Amino acid sequence: MPLAVIAAVLFSAMLHAGWNALLRNSVDRQWTASWIGISTFLVCAPLIPFVGLPRLSWPFVLCSAVLHVLYLTLLAQVYKLNELSFAYPIARGTSPMLVAVGGFVTASEKPGLVQALGIVAIVAGIIGIGLESKKWDRLGLLVALAIGVVIALYTVVDGIGARRSGLPMQYNVWCFSTYGFAILVIQIAQRGRRILECSRSDFAMAFCGGMTSVIAYAIVTWAMVHSPMGSVSALRETSTLFAAGIGMIFLKERFSMQRALGCVAIVAGAVVIGMAYEPQVPAAPVVDVSVASQLPPGLR
C-alpha cells in the first residue's frame, strides 16, 4: 500500500473517531445523527451539476444510500445503550475481516499472508479494547455487531461502486446527496417542524459532524480505488486509537492495560499492512482522481 494512501486513511480514521465522539456526547443522539446525515446532503448536493451523472454506478449509489441510512440509525441507538469505548471498537472491529471476505468474493482480491496477519492483529486489538469495558448489555452488543455488518456491506459496495464509476469524487457526491436527502425526508415525515427545533450550537455541532464524515469517507473511497478494500478497511480501523484517546481525555473514560495492549495490536497490524506495499491493484482503473480532473474543462 503506497505511503500516501496510508497517511490519507489514517487522517480519515482520526476524523471518523472525532465525529463519533461528538455523536456519543450529544444529548439527543437520534436528532444529532439525523442532522449529521442531512448535512452531507446540504454540503454535496450543490456539487452535483459539476460532477455529472454516475451512469455506471447507479445501483451502487442507491444501495449505499440505504445502508448509510441504516448505519446512522443503528449508530444513534448503540450510543444510547453503551459508552464509546465499547460500542465503537466492537462496531468497527467486526468489519475488516468481513470486508476482506467480500473483496475476495466480489473483486477477486486475495490478501497475502502478511496482510492477513495484519488484519487479524487489528481485529484482535479492537475487540480486546471493546471487551475491556464493563458497561455493556446484550442488546448493545447485538446492535454494535449489526453496525459492523452494515459497515462491511457499504465498504464493499462503495469500493466496487467507486471503481465502476472511475471518478471517486462523483461517486461520493451522489452517495452523500442521496442518503442525506433520504434522511431529510424520513425526519420530516417523523418530526415535521420539530426537526428545526435546536440551538445554534447544536446545529453547528451536527453540521460539523456531517462535514467531517463527508471528508473522512471520501478519503476512504479514494483509497479503495488504489488499494485492496480489505487492507484499506483494516487500516481505517486505527480510528479506535483516536477514539480511545478522545474517550480518555475528553469523555473521562478510564484507560487500562488491556486497552493499551489492544492499541498496540492495532498499531502493529497497521504497520504490517503498510509494509506490505502493493504497487498495482489490477481491479482498479488507472484514472486521474484529482479534484480538478473531475470538473468540466471550463471550471478546471
C-alpha positions, -999 to 999 in steps of 0.1 A, spaced: 0 0 0 15 34 -10 26 57 18 3 85 5 -27 61 8 -16 51 43 -13 87 55 -47 97 40 -65 67 56 -50 74 90 -62 110 87 -96 97 78 -96 75 108 -89 105 131 -118 124 116 -141 94 119 -134 90 156 -139 127 161 -175 128 148 -184 96 165 -173 110 198 -193 141 190 -224 120 184 -218 99 216 -215 131 237 -247 147 223 -279 149 243 -304 139 216 -284 113 197 -311 105 172 -316 142 163 -278 147 160 -273 116 138 -301 128 116 -286 162 111 -252 147 105 -268 128 76 -288 158 64 -257 180 65 -240 157 40 -269 165 16 -265 202 21 -228 200 15 -228 177 -15 -260 185 -34 -247 218 -48 -218 199 -64 -240 176 -84 -241 199 -116 -203 199 -117 -196 161 -114 -221 147 -139 -243 116 -136 -229 83 -123 -242 63 -152 -221 32 -145 -226 31 -107 -263 40 -101 -272 6 -84 -242 11 -60 -252 46 -52 -288 36 -43 -276 5 -23 -251 26 -4 -277 52 5 -299 25 20 -270 11 40 -259 45 53 -294 54 65 -294 21 84 -259 28 97 -267 62 112 -299 48 127 -281 20 144 -253 43 155 -276 66 173 -292 36 190 -259 19 201 -246 51 217 -278 53 238 -270 19 252 -232 19 256 -202 41 261 -179 50 232 -151 27 243 -173 -3 240 -196 4 211 -171 19 187 -144 -9 189 -169 -37 185 -188 -20 156 -155 -12 138 -137 -44 147 -161 -68 131 -159 -52 97 -123 -57 83 -125 -94 81 -159 -93 66 -147 -67 40 -117 -88 32 -140 -118 25 -163 -95 5 -133 -82 -15 -123 -118 -22 -157 -129 -33 -168 -98 -53 -135 -83 -66 -111 -114 -66 -88 -97 -41 -65 -123 -24 -47 -109 6 -12 -122 12 -1 -139 44 14 -106 58 -17 -86 51 -39 -114 66 -18 -113 98 -21 -75 99 -59 -77 95 -61 -103 123 -39 -82 146 -61 -51 141 -93 -71 146 -79 -87 178 -68 -54 192 -101 -36 185 -122 -64 200 -98 -66 230 -104 -29 237 -141 -33 234 -144 -63 257 -124 -44 284 -153 -22 290 -177 -32 318 -207 -10 308 -224 -31 281 -255 -52 277 -267 -79 253 -288 -56 232 -260 -31 229 -236 -59 218 -261 -71 191 -266 -36 178 -228 -30 177 -223 -63 158 -251 -53 134 -233 -20 127 -201 -40 119 -220 -60 93 -235 -28 78 -200 -12 77 -187 -42 59 -215 -42 34 -213 -5 25 -175 -6 23 -176 -34 -3 -205 -17 -22 -187 17 -22 -153 2 -31 -168 -15 -62 -191 14 -70 -162 39 -70 -142 16 -92 -171 12 -116 -175 50 -117 -138 57 -122 -145 91 -105 -144 88 -67 -155 124 -63 -185 120 -85 -195 87 -67 -191 103 -32 -211 134 -41 -241 113 -53 -239 88 -24 -239 115 3 -265 136 -15 -288 106 -19 -286 92 16 -287 127 31 -318 136 12 -334 103 23 -327 111 59 -342 145 55 -374 131 40 -377 105 68 -371 131 96 -397 155 81 -422 126 80 -414 117 116 -408 150 133 -422 177 110 -412 212 120 -397 198 152 -366 188 132 -357 225 132 -360 229 170 -325 232 181 -299 258 193 -274 273 170 -246 254 189 -264 221 184 -269 227 147 -233 238 143 -221 207 161 -242 184 139 -232 203 107 -195 199 117 -201 162 122 -216 159 87 -188 178 71 -162 156 89 -180 124 79 -180 135 42 -143 143 42 -134 111 61 -153 87 39 -144 105 6 -108 98 16 -115 61 22 -134 57 -11 -105 73 -30 -81 50 -12 -101 19 -22 -97 28 -59 -59 24 -54 -56 -3 -28 -74 -35 -18 -106 -30 1 -96 -53 29 -64 -35 36 -80 0 35 -108 -11 57 -84 -26 83 -61 4 83 -91 27 88 -99 8 120 -70 25 136 -97 51 143 -101 31 175 -68 45 187 -81 80 182 -114 71 198 -96 57 229 -77 89 232 -107 111 228 -126 90 253 -99 91 279 -91 129 275 -124 145 267 -151 119 278 -132 110 310 -132 72 303 -106 50 320 -76 36 302 -64 2 314 -36 -22 305 -59 -43 284 -70 -13 264 -33 -3 260 -24 -37 247 -53 -36 223 -40 -3 209 -5 -18 205 -21 -47 185 -39 -22 162 -8 -2 156 12 -34 149 -14 -46 124 -14 -12 107 24 -12 103 23 -47 89 -3 -38 63 16 -7 54 49 -26 49 31 -50 25 35 -24 -3 14 -32 -34 24 -11 -64 -5 -21 -85 -41 -31 -80 -55 -48 -111 -91 -43 -102 -88 -5 -101 -88 15 -133 -59 39 -138 -75 73 -137 -67 108 -126 -86 113 -94 -76 148 -86 -105 173 -79 -96 193 -110 -97 163 -133 -133 156 -124 -146 191 -132 -158 202 -166 -129 218 -187 -143 253 -182 -140 250 -144 -105 235 -141 
